[in-house]
């Protein structure tokens, strides 16, 4: 199982790291390590994330420390968005990495 990011999902993740880095470089490093650990877990346990409370009928799941919105497609996990848990989400897009 591979974990891949859509272009917008990657941008949102990198923006989150950059935002934290501005105020606290050590916290940014810790956030990235926690995020990478959570995403590596998805390789072995792709259904370990929970359904999105705001959109329970969508095929996406979320995994903390931020909210990584992902879906399983064949042998790949596609991270389609990355938002802070306090952000109110809009419905995730169906874009794919090309």
N, C-alpha and C positions, 0 to 999 in steps of 0.2 A: 504494500500500500504506500503510495507517495502522497505527500502533502504539497499542494500547489496553491499559489495565490492568483486570483484574477488581477488584472492591472489595478483596478480601483481598491481591491483588498490590500494589495501590497503598499500602495500609496498611503492608505489610511493607517496601516501598521507602522510604516516608517515615520509618518507625521506624529503618531502617538509617542514613539521613542524620542523624536526630536523635541517635542513639546516638553516632555519630562526632563530631558537633558538640559534645557535652558535654565531650569531652577535647581535641579539636583542631579548631577552626573551619576552619582552612585545609585540613586533610585532608578535612573534610566537603565543602567546595567542590570540591576536586579529585575526590573520589569521585563527586559528582553530575555533574561535567563528563564524566568517563570513562564513567559509566553512560549519560548522554544521547548521547554519541558512539557507543557500542556499540549503543544502541537505534535511533539514526538509521540506522546501517549496515544494520539489519534491513529497513528500508524498501526498500532496493535489492537486498539479498541475504538474503531470508528464510530460506534454507536454510543460512546461514553458521554458525549455532550447531551445537554437537555434540550427539549423543544423550546422554541421561542415563546415565552408567555404571551406576548402581544400578538403573535401570529402562529397559533398552534396547528393550523392546517397546512402550513408551508413545509416543504421538505428540508428545511434548514434546521441546524442545531447550533447551540452556542456553548462556548467553553471559556471560563475565566482565565486570566485575571482581568482583561478587558472583556469585551464580548466579541469573540471570534465567531462570526456567522459562517457556517460551512455546510456543505452537502457532499454526500458520497456519490461518486459517479464512476462505475466500473471499479478499477483498482486505484482510483485517485480520490483524495479528499480535496475539495476546492474551497478555499477560504475566500468568501465573496465580500466580506466587510469586517472591519474592526472598529468598534466604538467603545467609549468609556461606559461603564455600567449606569452612570447617571444620565446619559443621553437618551432622549426619547427616539426610538428608531422609527424609520420609515421602512416600508417593505423592501427587503434586499433585492438587488437586481440579479438577473439571470445571465450575466456576462461570463465569458470564459477567456482564459489566457490563450493567445493565438500562437 
